[in-house]
Amino acid sequence: MLPLGRLVSQFKNQKNLHFAFAFTFSTATNHHDGVKLSPPSPPPIRVALTESAGRGVFATRRIGAGDLVHTAHPLVSHPSLSAIHSVCYLCLRKLAFVTDSQAQSVPFCSEQCGEQAKVFYEVERKVDSSAYDDYCRTRGLKYPLLVRRLACMVISGVASSDCLDILQPARLSDYMILEMEEEFGLLRSAFTKANIMDGQIAFLTKQWYTSVLARIRINAFRIELPGGLYEDLLKSAAASVEAEDAVGNAVYMLPSFYNHDCDPNVHIIWIENANARLKALRDIEAGEELRICYIDASMDRDARQTLLCEGFGFQCCCLRCLSGD
Ligand SMILES: C[S@@+](CC[C@H](N)C(=O)[O-])C[C@H]1O[C@@H](n2cnc3c(N)ncnc32)[C@H](O)[C@@H]1O
């Protein structure tokens, strides 16, 4: 797998995004139980410009109802503050136990997750971000936690500071920018007090903070692990983003290019951890755009329109909205 930084710079240099997306999947030969497996084939999709919704994801061949279109690993993930002691600090898998809320360390579900998180978690541990956490907790903010994690990943060298630049940013109001500047001050001073070298946090400017948060606002997924049978999950097409039991939030590369439809043909689901699966809800023809539903599809038309306009900045003109449903 290419490091995040290299992956994104490859992205930026590729005019043909279809080709670029081949790099989001392992290009090396896999080994499993001593058996040599051939490299996974690229997913049957490409990213291209749509007529009115910016970039979107299109099928390169026919995809059958129920097919797994592709899986996606988070670029950055973080548990909800309320779930910090009950889910894996990296992959968000629910734990069979709840750790002591006074404990100094956070839980990982496996040695592998602990090992993978080790480098950036060492940075996180050095920094006393209690004031930042309190600020987020009292205001019910979840996305700043993803920014802090990304900052720690950049400092530890496992991510590049421009790794989210390719994603679409939200339009920010003056009020949002003011709020973000306050958060930024708290985060920056936590890093400075932790004696992290100036050169290592040179990227952590007000502009970087607002630009990353603006991208996370539009592209982060709220992750729920409802349990139950995989087949049952597939039947429930509505993305229940309003439910209260989110284990955390995460940002992905490829899923960030999916546009919205109130009657989607693709569903994004999480089964055991933050690794996402995108499944076709019906037959999709080659050339057709793949769309997911960003909100709870069971809401009425006015509620959907309001949420999409306020949260994502667009007026939905999908066939379902046009029909008045
Ligand atoms: C997660 S991004 C999807 C990819 C995006 N089109 C891009 O070019 O990166 C979400 C943004 O895409 C646009 N978008 C998504 N679905 C749309 C739709 N049905 N109609 C108009 N714009 C849409 C909106 O600007 C929204 O904020």
The ligand as an SDF file (V2000), in Angstrom:
LIG
                    3D

 27 29  0  0  0  0  0  0  0  0999 V2000
  -18.9290   14.2420   -0.5740 C   0  0  0  0  0  0  0  0  0  0  0  0
  -18.8740   15.4240   -1.8130 S   0  0  0  0  0  0  0  0  0  0  0  0
  -19.2300   14.4890   -3.2450 C   0  0  0  0  0  0  0  0  0  0  0  0
  -18.1920   14.6830   -4.3240 C   0  0  0  0  0  0  0  0  0  0  0  0
  -18.1520   16.0620   -4.8970 C   0  0  0  0  0  0  0  0  0  0  0  0
  -19.1500   16.2020   -5.9490 N   0  0  0  0  0  0  0  0  0  0  0  0
  -16.7760   16.4120   -5.4090 C   0  0  0  0  0  0  0  0  0  0  0  0
  -16.6520   16.9390   -6.5270 O   0  0  0  0  0  0  0  0  0  0  0  0
  -15.8040   16.1730   -4.6890 O   0  0  0  0  0  0  0  0  0  0  0  0
  -20.3860   16.2690   -1.4450 C   0  0  0  0  0  0  0  0  0  0  0  0
  -20.6300   17.4890   -2.2720 C   0  0  0  0  0  0  0  0  0  0  0  0
  -20.9540   17.1430   -3.6230 O   0  0  0  0  0  0  0  0  0  0  0  0
  -22.0210   17.9410   -4.1150 C   0  0  0  0  0  0  0  0  0  0  0  0
  -23.2100   17.0890   -4.3080 N   0  0  0  0  0  0  0  0  0  0  0  0
  -23.3980   15.8330   -3.8420 C   0  0  0  0  0  0  0  0  0  0  0  0
  -24.5730   15.3310   -4.2380 N   0  0  0  0  0  0  0  0  0  0  0  0
  -25.1690   16.2920   -4.9520 C   0  0  0  0  0  0  0  0  0  0  0  0
  -26.4260   16.3780   -5.6330 C   0  0  0  0  0  0  0  0  0  0  0  0
  -27.2900   15.3700   -5.6280 N   0  0  0  0  0  0  0  0  0  0  0  0
  -26.7060   17.5280   -6.2840 N   0  0  0  0  0  0  0  0  0  0  0  0
  -25.8380   18.5800   -6.2810 C   0  0  0  0  0  0  0  0  0  0  0  0
  -24.6400   18.5570   -5.6620 N   0  0  0  0  0  0  0  0  0  0  0  0
  -24.3040   17.4280   -5.0010 C   0  0  0  0  0  0  0  0  0  0  0  0
  -22.2970   18.9770   -3.0500 C   0  0  0  0  0  0  0  0  0  0  0  0
  -21.5210   20.1180   -3.3250 O   0  0  0  0  0  0  0  0  0  0  0  0
  -21.8070   18.2990   -1.7810 C   0  0  0  0  0  0  0  0  0  0  0  0
  -21.4680   19.2020   -0.7860 O   0  0  0  0  0  0  0  0  0  0  0  0
  1  2  1  0
  2  3  1  0
  2 10  1  0
  3  4  1  0
  4  5  1  0
  5  6  1  0
  5  7  1  0
  7  8  2  0
  7  9  1  0
 10 11  1  0
 11 12  1  0
 11 26  1  0
 12 13  1  0
 13 14  1  0
 13 24  1  0
 14 15  1  0
 14 23  1  0
 15 16  2  0
 16 17  1  0
 17 18  1  0
 17 23  2  0
 18 19  1  0
 18 20  2  0
 20 21  1  0
 21 22  2  0
 22 23  1  0
 24 25  1  0
 24 26  1  0
 26 27  1  0
M  CHG  2   2   1   9  -1
M  END
$$$$
